[in-house]
Amino acid sequence: MVKEATSSGSRSQLFFATVWLVTTVTLLLMFQTVGVSQALGADGDNLVDTGAADFPLSVADPTDEPLPSALYGGVMWSVVDVRIQSTEVLLDHAVIEVDVSVRNTLTTTPARVSDRLVSLVARTGDVVTDGRYVDAGTRLTLAPGETQDVTIMFKTGFDQDPDPANLSLRISEPNRIPTMIPLVGRAPKGDFPIFLAVESVPTALADPADPQRQIVVEPEAATLNINAGPYRAAEGEQLAVVKVNVQRTATLELASYLEPSYWGLEADGELEASIMVARRFDPEASEDEVTLLFAFSADAEELTLVAAPGTPDAAIFRLVIPAAG
């Protein structure tokens, strides 16, 4: 009996030891794969994109769309169909239904689109009426790359038979530059993006994380726009997207030169802090592609990128706006 009990105890210990070993190996594999941006064994590089893909130099172009379209932030709006329900009843409201296709052009950022953004405007720019989504609640949520179709209903004032040729779909938030799509015909091609000439001079600076090390900063390209990723420029402002190459001697996932305060844009002498910093990071390489986003006065004529502003190491790089015409 004693021998049988001992054998049973040994089997029990072996069972728990096996469970412990399997659990430990599983946990080790889980921790080793945390943060891996691709499936194990998949082809491709080890680049980690912290959002830079959503801020290209040139955003989606509405004139490339098969339907009358406009871009607002990172969302492409397209007018699919328009229906007018006129009325013969005195002081009654005509109804206009606009079928639209709404596409999130971003690759990593979701988009939330409220029906408070949409209204109908006359050729004079006066708002005719606000709209509401039909059978879609009051807000659409779009995953990166997702497209949804929705009908927007508008009730006019006392115009019993409105002419769609005189109306445009207006998309806007308070204090942001609106965009419009004519209900009949297409909007004219816009003026953006504007590509800037960049003073591209490799400049050695102290690594903000360790003054004993250095980094080399070299701007590569820059554009002006009123759309950048999910951002839409405020009224009276423009947005600048700047791509910078940063050579480094240390591999850091949270490098200090990724802090927005490390970068500035002087617009006619006024220093504007970066409102977004992202990068494409390859731990096996010795450099990063850093993307910067700035907002500044639309009237500015002289632009200068500043690295490490307010420090003795501050470096400046001219960004030249091409002459009009």
ABEGO torsion letter per residue (X at the ends): XAAAAAAAAAAAAAAAAAAAAAAAAAAAAAAAABGBABBBGBBEBABBBAGAAABBABBBBAAABABBBBBBEABBBBBABBBBBBBABBGBBBBBBBBBBBBBABAABBBBBBAAABBBBBAAGBBABBBBBBGAEABBBBBBGBBBBBBBBBBBBABABBBAAABBBBBBBBGBBBBBBBABEBBBBBAOBBBBBBBBBBBBBBBAABAABBBBBBBABBBBBABBEABBBBBGBBBBBBBBBBBBABBBABBAAABAAABBBBBGGBBBBBABBBBBBBAABABBBBBBBBBBBAABABBBBBBGBGBAABBBBBBBBBBBX
